Amino acid sequence: MVETNWAGSHTYRSRIERVRSVEHLQEVVAAAPRVRALGSRHSFTDLTDITDVDDGVLVSLDDLPTRVDVDPSTRTARVTGRAAYGDVATALQAEGWALGNLASLPHISVAGAVATGTHGSGIGNGSLATAVASLDLVGPDGELRTVGRGDTDFGGSVVALGALGVVTSVTLDVEPTYDVRQEVRTGLSWETLASGLDAVIGSAYSVSLFTRWGDAGIDQVWLKSRGDEAPPRPFGAPAATTLHMFADGDTEAVTVQGGVPGPWLDRLPHFRMAFTPSRGEELQSEYLLPREHALTAIERMRGLRERLAPVLQVSELRTVVADDLWLSGSYGHDVVAVHFTWSRDQERVYAVLPAIEAALLPLGARPHWGKCFVAGVAELEPLYPRMADFRALRDRVDPDRVFGNTFLERVIG
Ligand SMILES: Cc1cc2nc3c(=O)[nH]c(=O)nc-3n(C[C@H](O)[C@H](O)[C@H](O)COP(=O)(O)OP(=O)(O)OC[C@H]3O[C@@H](n4cnc5c(N)ncnc54)[C@H](O)[C@@H]3O)c2cc1C
């Protein structure tokens, strides 16, 4: 059977083995010469696959039951690595707990999302990986070990691209449940954004700006606010009806808008668990760059709009707070994330990426590890001050490159 990633943009070349238990996983890892862990398969490239040898194994944890165990005394929850955020969120909510943030979709696995530095938005919110307190992972010898905050290896072990082992469970920070209101505003001009960028991106707990880079400016602003207070919104106009970020998108698929309060898990993602997120037939790219360069980045993308237009479905701008995870897109500084949802046309998408990277990488932009980009180790090395430390950690944990693949060769070396 042909097995592909979610977008259908990559066909896995290696054999997939569905493990029945953690012990079974340990046996498979110890016996296989090369192993990669599969999450929910939402990344867009060969990141997860083994394409250069014939005896590699992709381990699927899909058959392991989801567990969510809250420890109120430490305000943490230990969750199965393969669990989808949506299922974790439902279990937490049932016990009166919440996560601090979510990505645009609830379908992605916890371990797969944190491995690539997946994020939502908010000038006070770190990436999803910053909520990780510890990880349990099976190393190349099949042994299970735990890495937690405070351990010297921790900074390199969370956003680790599956290079250090197979994560079986993740302990996440939790907080008491809360409500969120989501409202959408339309028609934010470039001039208003340029004169008040901080006010716009700081006008709610989580803010997403959708644009196609044309003269219309920002088409939609999605604002997710916590609590009851309605802050002033000195820009755009409230949307009269529920909107999808794609002009012809199915509005059934998006989370409740209109400022109606509801549980955090039903408002923080853009998309509802029971529906296909985003377009379904698409590719994505994203670049995270220091926030002080946001307006320059916008100017540069507007300059490219005619080249982007034929393959661009929509772009989204979000913010992520600085962290100290070595391979994180937001390592060391607060960032703006410049995202592109493309048509599913690999050739044309990869033809425009060099122009985007020529414009954004000099601003310090780091590509999202799970999405499409062309930069290799030579371009990426200067962008990650702790890249050498990550390599040293990898040499120590996995000297034989059991968890290696051609993607990692290309981007880490
Ligand atoms: C429709 C859509 C919307 C998206 N929205 C966002 C968004 O809002 N924000 C954002 O930042 N990104 C977003 N992404 C990107 C997505 O979050 C990342 O690609 C993420 O890594 C996908 O996680 P996954 O579970 O599908 O992992 P996979 O794609 O299956 O794997 C990704 C990486 O994680 C590793 N991995 C997976 N499971 C484990 C494990 N148990 N142990 C060790 N390593 C593991 C894999 O080996 C691989 O290196 C979106 C993607 C799609 C398709």
The ligand as a Gaussian input file, in Angstrom:
#p B3LYP/6-31G(d) Opt

LIG

0 1
 C       -2.923000      21.946000       7.588000
 C       -1.675000      22.195000       8.364000
 C       -1.644000      23.240000       9.266000
 C       -0.475000      23.494000       9.994000
 N       -0.496000      24.517000      10.897000
 C        0.620000      24.804000      11.593000
 C        0.628000      25.862000      12.547000
 O       -0.405000      26.479000      12.847000
 N        1.796000      26.171000      13.136000
 C        2.945000      25.508000      12.858000
 O        3.997000      25.871000      13.415000
 N        2.967000      24.446000      12.009000
 C        1.821000      24.089000      11.383000
 N        1.838000      23.013000      10.527000
 C        3.063000      22.194000      10.411000
 C        3.025000      21.022000      11.403000
 O        2.646000      21.450000      12.672000
 C        4.407000      20.374000      11.523000
 O        4.805000      19.886000      10.280000
 C        4.444000      19.253000      12.560000
 O        5.765000      18.802000      12.707000
 C        3.542000      18.089000      12.182000
 O        3.519000      17.155000      13.235000
 P        3.185000      15.629000      12.932000
 O        2.741000      14.987000      14.197000
 O        2.291000      15.528000      11.780000
 O        4.618000      15.066000      12.612000
 P        5.271000      14.330000      11.284000
 O        4.989000      15.224000      10.138000
 O        4.703000      12.963000      11.248000
 O        6.749000      14.357000      11.733000
 C        7.438000      15.585000      11.874000
 C        8.783000      15.368000      12.585000
 O        8.538000      14.966000      13.926000
 C        9.204000      13.743000      14.181000
 N        8.382000      12.942000      15.090000
 C        7.085000      12.632000      14.966000
 N        6.686000      11.858000      15.989000
 C        7.774000      11.682000      16.777000
 C        8.031000      10.968000      17.967000
 N        7.068000      10.274000      18.585000
 N        9.271000      10.995000      18.478000
 C       10.262000      11.682000      17.871000
 N       10.086000      12.382000      16.740000
 C        8.850000      12.380000      16.203000
 C        9.333000      13.063000      12.833000
 O       10.365000      12.098000      12.833000
 C        9.646000      14.263000      11.969000
 O       10.996000      14.595000      12.092000
 C        0.686000      22.698000       9.799000
 C        0.657000      21.633000       8.899000
 C       -0.521000      21.366000       8.206000
 C       -0.564000      20.210000       7.262000

